[in-house]
Structure formats: C-alpha cells, structure tokens
Amino acid sequence: MRIDIITVVPDLLKSPFEASILKRAIENGHVEIHLHNLRDYVTDNYKQIDDYQFGGGAGMVMMVEPIDKCISQLKSERNYDEVIYMTPDGDRFNQKAANALSLKENLIILCGHYKGVDQRVRDHFITREISIGDYVLSGGELGAAVVCDAIIRLIPGVLGNETSALTDTFQDDLLAPPVYTRPAEYKGWKVPEVLTSGNFPKIEAWREEKAYERTRSLRPDLLDETEK
C-alpha cells in the first residue's frame, strides 16, 4: 500500500511513522508513506497557500490551485483508489471504514487547515471525507495519523500475530472482553479461573459473554435492539 499525505505542516506527521508498528511496517515494505508539503506547489516567494473568504468572515481558506497541482501531479504518476479529505464534518471514521481502506492499494489524504479548503477542492477532487470525532483540531494532520495507524495495522504481515487485529474492539461491533496476563494472582486479585483452565471452548464462550456484557454496559448503541 502507498499513502500520500498532503499537508501544510509535514513536521507534525513525521514522528508517528518513526516508531513502533508503523515504523516496522514501512521498513518491512508493507506500506509506503509519502509526505507532501503543500507550499512546494506554490511559485510565489511568500509560499502562500491560503487567502481570505469571499463574502467576508473570520478565518483563512486553503486555496484550490496548490492543492490541484499536488493532487494532479500524484494522479499523473499512478492511479488512486481514494482521495480523502480530513474534516470535522466528514463521515465518522470507524473500524469498518478502516477495514475497507486497508484493502486499497493507493490513497491520498489531504489534511485540512485554517478554516478548511476551497469548496471546489471538495467538489472536484475528493472522493471521501473523514472525521475522527465531533470536535475541531488545529489541522487534519493528527486525524490523518490516526487513520493511517488504524489502516496499516490491518495489512497482512504488519502485526506479529495475524489474528490479533481480528479480535480487536469494534471488529464485530463489540467491545473487547477483559484481558489478563501473569501472575495469575497479585495482591489477592485473581485471574478468572476459566482463563487458566485450558478448556478453550469454555474460554471462548466466557470471552464472548464478557464482550456482550461490556458492550451492553458501555456502548449499547453498538448492539441491535434485540441484543440489548
């Protein structure tokens, strides 16, 4: 997979890809991450990529021309499955979206900034708009990093245990059950006996029961009415 990220502040995006799972995924050739500074696509000396709104109003707007130049250059070099715009009013990102995007080959992610982008960018270039929550950040960079992390860890070979991602919270619209590790007893706090029994059918049944219990308690909105 290749992900091209268009940003006004590329330095914000460097560190997430220089550590842990994402770093190893890049080093092992599972994914390519390319950061594009939008100011590189401006010819004037001021490197201006934003301007005042037509009609007045507070906040600057990212101009269409540099974004057009960047996206058009990338699309002249390869085909892209999606051109994603990170914006608070986009579709709420969830595990199903991450699963679907992890199957793609080439993605462009445009990070919004200031008051957002000229609407003509959204009308003519963007194929998908994504929000990571109902709040506003200083820019789309942190949201883009979140989306990339969620996508990349699903690519086969990225995680050490291929089944690990399949049992994550939200994969089956359930929260994950409680997990424990050694020691089996600490300060009198004991691990549930079923988990140390070696009876794997009972363990799986316990995990499923606890997953439903936690979901009903903490996120009943994830369950169908018949399951609540």
ZAVEX-892793 format. One line per field, with one value per atom (N, C-alpha, C): atom name; chain; x, y, z. Coordinates in steps of 0.1 Angstrom, whole numbers. Each point is the difference from the previous one (the first is absolute). Example, Ala and Ser with C-alpha at 12.3 -4.5 7.8 and 13.67 -1.06 7.14 Angstrom:
! residues 2
site N CA C N CA C
unit A A A A A A
c1 132 -9 9 -4 9 -8
c2 -57 12 12 11 11 11
c3 78 0 0 -7 0 8
***
This chain:
! residues 228
site N CA C N CA C N CA C N CA C N CA C N CA C N CA C N CA C N CA C N CA C N CA C N CA C N CA C N CA C N CA C N CA C N CA C N CA C N CA C N CA C N CA C N CA C N CA C N CA C N CA C N CA C N CA C N CA C N CA C N CA C N CA C N CA C N CA C N CA C N CA C N CA C N CA C N CA C N CA C N CA C N CA C N CA C N CA C N CA C N CA C N CA C N CA C N CA C N CA C N CA C N CA C N CA C N CA C N CA C N CA C N CA C N CA C N CA C N CA C N CA C N CA C N CA C N CA C N CA C N CA C N CA C N CA C N CA C N CA C N CA C N CA C N CA C N CA C N CA C N CA C N CA C N CA C N CA C N CA C N CA C N CA C N CA C N CA C N CA C N CA C N CA C N CA C N CA C N CA C N CA C N CA C N CA C N CA C N CA C N CA C N CA C N CA C N CA C N CA C N CA C N CA C N CA C N CA C N CA C N CA C N CA C N CA C N CA C N CA C N CA C N CA C N CA C N CA C N CA C N CA C N CA C N CA C N CA C N CA C N CA C N CA C N CA C N CA C N CA C N CA C N CA C N CA C N CA C N CA C N CA C N CA C N CA C N CA C N CA C N CA C N CA C N CA C N CA C N CA C N CA C N CA C N CA C N CA C N CA C N CA C N CA C N CA C N CA C N CA C N CA C N CA C N CA C N CA C N CA C N CA C N CA C N CA C N CA C N CA C N CA C N CA C N CA C N CA C N CA C N CA C N CA C N CA C N CA C N CA C N CA C N CA C N CA C N CA C N CA C N CA C N CA C N CA C N CA C N CA C N CA C N CA C N CA C N CA C N CA C N CA C N CA C N CA C N CA C N CA C N CA C N CA C N CA C N CA C N CA C N CA C N CA C N CA C N CA C N CA C N CA C N CA C N CA C N CA C N CA C N CA C N CA C N CA C N CA C N CA C N CA C N CA C N CA C N CA C N CA C N CA C N CA C N CA C N CA C N CA C N CA C N CA C N CA C N CA C N CA C N CA C N CA C N CA C N CA C
unit A A A A A A A A A A A A A A A A A A A A A A A A A A A A A A A A A A A A A A A A A A A A A A A A A A A A A A A A A A A A A A A A A A A A A A A A A A A A A A A A A A A A A A A A A A A A A A A A A A A A A A A A A A A A A A A A A A A A A A A A A A A A A A A A A A A A A A A A A A A A A A A A A A A A A A A A A A A A A A A A A A A A A A A A A A A A A A A A A A A A A A A A A A A A A A A A A A A A A A A A A A A A A A A A A A A A A A A A A A A A A A A A A A A A A A A A A A A A A A A A A A A A A A A A A A A A A A A A A A A A A A A A A A A A A A A A A A A A A A A A A A A A A A A A A A A A A A A A A A A A A A A A A A A A A A A A A A A A A A A A A A A A A A A A A A A A A A A A A A A A A A A A A A A A A A A A A A A A A A A A A A A A A A A A A A A A A A A A A A A A A A A A A A A A A A A A A A A A A A A A A A A A A A A A A A A A A A A A A A A A A A A A A A A A A A A A A A A A A A A A A A A A A A A A A A A A A A A A A A A A A A A A A A A A A A A A A A A A A A A A A A A A A A A A A A A A A A A A A A A A A A A A A A A A A A A A A A A A A A A A A A A A A A A A A A A A A A A A A A A A A A A A A A A A A A A A A A A A A A A A A A A A A A A A A A A A A A A A A A A A A A A A A A A A A A A A A A A A A A A A A A A A A A A A A A A A A A A A A A A A A A A A A A A A A A A A A A A A A A A A A A A A A A A A A A A A A A A A A A A A A A A A A A A A A A A A A A A A A A A A A A A A
c1 8 -8 9 -5 7 -10 4 -8 7 -6 6 -8 7 -7 4 -10 2 -2 10 -1 7 -5 7 12 -1 10 5 8 5 7 7 7 -9 -13 -10 -2 3 -3 12 12 12 0 -1 2 -9 -13 -8 5 7 5 14 6 14 1 -10 1 -10 3 -9 -5 -13 -6 1 -3 0 14 10 14 4 -4 4 -8 -12 -8 6 6 7 13 8 13 -2 -11 -2 -7 -3 -5 -15 -7 -15 -7 6 -7 11 -4 8 -7 6 -6 8 -7 7 -7 8 -6 3 -10 1 -3 10 -2 -7 -12 -8 7 8 7 10 4 9 -7 -13 -8 -5 7 -3 13 -2 12 4 -9 3 10 7 10 -6 -12 -7 -5 0 -5 -14 -9 -13 -9 -6 -10 -14 -2 -13 -4 -12 -5 -13 -4 -13 -12 -11 -12 -7 -5 -10 -12 -5 -12 3 13 4 -2 5 -1 13 0 13 6 13 8 4 12 6 -4 0 -4 12 2 10 -4 9 -3 -1 -7 -2 12 7 11 11 6 11 -4 -13 -5 -2 -5 -2 13 10 13 6 -1 5 -7 -14 -7 1 0 1 14 10 13 1 -6 0 -8 -12 -9 6 9 7 10 4 10 -5 -12 -6 -15 -8 -14 -2 -10 -3 -14 -2 -13 -9 6 -8 9 -7 6 -8 6 -7 3 -10 2 -4 10 -3 -7 -12 -8 -10 -3 -9 -14 -4 -14 0 11 0 -7 0 -6 8 -7 7 8 13 9 -3 0 -2 7 -1 8 -4 -13 -4 7 1 7 14 6 15 2 -9 1 -1 -9 -2 12 5 12 12 1 13 1 -10 0 4 1 3 15 4 14 7 -7 6 -11 4 -8 6 -7 4 -8 7 -7 3 -10 2 -4 10 -3 -5 -12 -5 7 -1 7 -8 3 -6 -16 -7 -15 -4 10 -4 5 -5 5 -11 4 -10 -9 -13 -10 2 7 2 9 9 8 -8 -10 -9 -9 -4 -9 7 12 7 11 5 12 -3 -8 -1 -10 3 -9 -6 7 -5 4 -9 3 -1 10 1 2 -8 2 4 8 3 -8 -8 -9 -6 -10 -8 7 12 8 9 6 8 15 9 14 6 13 6 2 1 1 -3 0 -3 11 12 12 -1 -5 -1 -11 -11 -10 5 8 6 9 8 8 -8 -12 -9 -5 -4 -6 11 12 11 3 1 3 -11 -13 -11 1 4 0 12 12 12 1 -5 1 -8 -9 -9 6 11 6 7 -2 6 15 5 15 4 -8 4 1 -11 0 7 7 6 -9 -12 -11 -10 -2 -10 -14 -3 -14 -2 10 -2 -9 1 -9 -14 -2 -14 -8 7 -6 -1 4 -1 -14 -1 -12 -6 -13 -8 1 9 0 -13 -7 -13 -11 2 -9 -2 11 0 13 -1 12 8 13 8 -3 1 -1 12 -1 12 11 12 12 9 8 8 13 11 12 6 12 7 4 -1 -3 -15 -4 -14 -6 8 -5 9 -5 8 -7 6 -7 -14 -1 -13 -10 4 -9 3 -10 2 -6 7 -5 -11 -11 -11 5 -5 5 -2 -10 -3 12 7 11 12 1 12 -4 -12 -5 5 4 4 -11 -12 -12 -4 5 -1 -15 -8 -14 -7 3 -5 6 12 7 -6 -2 -6 -15 -7 -14 1 9 1 4 9 4 -12 -7 -12 -10 -3 -9 4 13 5 0 3 -1 -14 -10 -14 -3 5 -3 6 12 7 -7 -3 -7 -13 -8 -13 1 10 2 6 10 8 -4 -4 -4 -12 -11 -12 -4 4 -3 6 10 6 -9 -9 -8 -13 -5 -14 -10 -12 -10 -2 1 -3 11 12 11 2 -7 2 -6
c2 -12 12 12 11 13 10 9 11 13 9 13 10 7 10 14 8 14 9 8 7 14 9 13 -1 -10 -1 -15 -4 -14 -4 9 -4 -6 4 -6 -15 -5 -13 -9 5 -9 -10 4 -8 -13 1 -12 -11 3 -11 -4 5 -2 -9 -7 -8 -12 -10 -11 -7 -4 -8 7 13 7 0 3 0 -14 -10 -14 -3 4 -2 7 11 8 -7 -4 -6 -14 -7 -13 0 12 1 -2 0 -2 12 12 12 11 9 12 12 9 12 12 9 11 13 9 13 10 8 11 13 9 14 8 5 7 13 5 12 -2 -12 -4 2 2 1 14 9 15 6 9 6 13 7 14 -1 11 0 -2 4 -1 -14 -9 -14 0 9 2 -11 -7 -11 3 11 4 14 3 14 3 12 4 -6 -2 -5 10 -4 9 2 12 3 4 -1 4 -11 2 -10 -3 -5 -3 -13 0 -12 0 -5 -1 -14 0 -12 -5 -13 -6 1 5 3 -12 0 -11 -3 10 -2 -9 2 -8 -15 -1 -14 -7 7 -5 -5 8 -3 -13 -1 -11 -13 0 -12 -4 10 -3 -7 5 -6 -14 -2 -14 -9 4 -8 -2 8 -2 -12 -3 -10 -14 0 -13 2 -11 0 0 7 0 -5 -8 -6 10 9 10 13 11 13 5 -1 2 14 7 13 -2 4 0 12 -1 12 -4 9 -3 -3 4 -3 -12 -8 -12 -11 -12 -12 -5 -4 -4 -13 1 -11 -11 -13 -11 -12 -11 -12 -6 1 -5 8 13 9 -4 -2 -4 -13 -10 -13 2 8 2 7 10 8 -8 -10 -8 -9 -2 -8 7 14 8 -1 5 0 14 10 14 9 8 10 14 10 14 5 6 7 14 9 14 5 7 5 14 2 13 9 13 10 13 9 13 -3 7 -1 -12 -7 -10 3 -8 1 7 6 6 -12 3 -10 -7 7 -7 -12 0 -11 -12 2 -11 -4 9 -3 -8 2 -5 -10 -1 -9 -11 4 -9 -11 -12 -12 -4 4 -5 10 4 10 -8 2 -8 10 -3 7 -11 3 -9 3 10 3 14 2 12 11 4 11 6 11 7 0 -4 0 12 3 11 -3 -13 -4 -15 -5 -14 -10 5 -9 -11 4 -10 -10 4 -9 -9 5 -8 -11 3 -9 -11 3 -9 -10 6 -9 -9 5 -8 -12 3 -10 -11 4 -10 -9 6 -7 -9 5 -7 -13 1 -12 -12 3 -11 -6 5 -5 -14 -10 -13 1 -6 0 12 10 11 -4 -6 -4 -14 -3 -12 -12 2 -10 3 -7 3 1 -7 0 11 7 10 11 5 11 -4 -13 -5 -1 0 0 13 11 13 4 10 7 5 -1 5 -8 -10 -9 -7 -4 -6 8 13 9 -3 -6 -2 6 4 4 -13 1 -12 -4 -13 -5 4 -1 2 -9 5 -9 0 -11 -1 -7 3 -7 -4 -6 -4 11 -2 -12 -3 -12 -4 6 3 7 11 11 12 8 1 6 -5 -13 -6 1 8 2 -12 -8 -12 1 -6 -2 -9 2 -10 -14 -9 -14 -6 4 -5 2 12 3 -8 -6 -9 -15 -3 -13 -9 7 -8 -5 3 -4 11 -1 11 3 -10 3 9 -4 8 14 1 13 9 -5 8 4 -9 3 11 -1 10 14 0 12 7 -9 5 6 -7 5 14 1 12 11 -3 10 6 -8 5 8 -5 7 14 1 13 10 -6 8 5 -9 4 11 -1 10 13 -1 12 6 -8 5 -7 1 -7 4 12 4 -9 -8 -9 -13 -2 -12 2 -10 0 0 5 1 -13 -11 -14 -5 7 -5 8 11 9 -6
c3 0 0 0 -7 0 5 9 5 -2 -7 -2 8 9 9 -4 -3 -4 13 3 13 -1 9 1 10 9 11 0 -9 -1 13 7 12 10 0 10 -3 -12 -3 -1 3 -1 11 13 11 1 -4 1 -9 -10 -9 2 11 3 13 4 12 -1 7 3 -13 0 -10 -14 0 -13 -6 8 -5 -5 7 -5 -13 -1 -12 -12 2 -11 -4 11 -3 -6 3 -6 -13 -5 -14 -1 12 -1 -4 2 -3 -4 -8 -3 4 8 4 -6 -8 -6 4 6 5 -10 -4 -10 7 0 5 -10 3 -10 -5 9 -4 -12 -2 -11 -14 1 -13 -2 7 -2 -6 -10 -7 6 7 5 12 2 11 14 2 13 3 -10 2 6 -5 6 -5 9 -4 5 7 5 -3 0 -3 8 -1 7 -7 7 -5 -9 -11 -8 9 0 8 14 4 13 10 12 11 6 12 7 -5 -1 -3 -15 -2 -13 -7 -13 -7 -9 0 -9 -14 -9 -14 -8 -11 -9 -8 -5 -10 5 12 4 3 5 2 -13 -10 -13 -6 1 -6 7 13 7 -3 1 -3 -15 -9 -14 -3 6 -2 5 12 5 -9 -4 -8 -14 -5 -13 1 12 3 3 5 3 3 0 3 15 5 14 2 11 3 7 8 7 1 0 4 12 11 13 5 5 7 14 9 15 4 5 3 11 10 11 -5 -12 -5 -9 0 -9 7 -7 6 12 10 12 -2 2 -2 10 -5 9 -5 7 -3 -14 -4 -13 -11 2 -10 -1 12 0 -7 2 -7 -15 -4 -15 -6 7 -6 1 9 1 -12 -8 -12 -12 1 -12 -3 -11 -5 2 -5 1 5 10 6 0 -1 2 12 10 11 0 -1 1 14 6 14 -1 5 1 10 -2 9 0 9 1 0 -8 -1 -9 -6 -9 -14 -10 -13 -9 -10 -10 -4 0 -3 -13 -10 -13 1 10 2 4 9 4 -11 -8 -11 -11 -3 -12 2 12 3 10 10 12 -3 3 -2 14 11 13 10 9 11 13 9 12 12 11 13 10 10 10 13 -1 12 -1 8 0 8 -5 6 -10 2 -10 5 -8 2 -7 2 -7 -14 -4 -14 -1 -12 -2 2 3 1 10 13 10 -4 -6 -4 -11 -9 -11 6 11 6 7 6 6 -11 -11 -11 -5 -2 -5 9 13 10 0 -1 0 -12 -12 -12 -1 3 -2 9 12 9 -5 -10 -5 -12 -6 -11 3 -7 4 1 11 2 9 2 9 14 5 14 2 11 2 -1 6 1 -10 -11 -10 5 11 5 9 5 10 -4 -12 -4 -2 -3 -2 13 12 13 7 -7 6 3 9 2 -13 -2 -11 -12 -1 -12 -3 11 -2 7 0 7 15 6 14 6 13 7 3 1 4 14 3 14 8 14 8 -4 2 -3 13 2 12 -5 8 -2 13 0 13 9 13 7 1 3 1 12 10 12 4 3 5 10 12 11 3 -2 2 -11 -11 -11 -10 -2 -8 -14 -10 -13 0 -8 0 -3 7 -1 -14 -7 -13 -9 1 -9 2 12 3 -1 -4 0 -11 -11 -12 -8 4 -7 -10 -13 -9 -4 -2 -3 11 13 11 0 -3 0 -11 -12 -10 3 7 4 10 10 10 -6 -10 -6 -8 -7 -7 10 11 9 6 4 5 -10 -12 -11 -1 0 0 12 12 12 0 -4 0 -11 -11 -10 4 6 6 10 8 11 -5 -9 -3 -14 -9 -14 -5 6 -5 -14 -4 -14 -11 4 -10 -2 9 -1 -7 -7 -5 12 -3 11 6 -8 6 9 -1 8 13 1 11 13
***
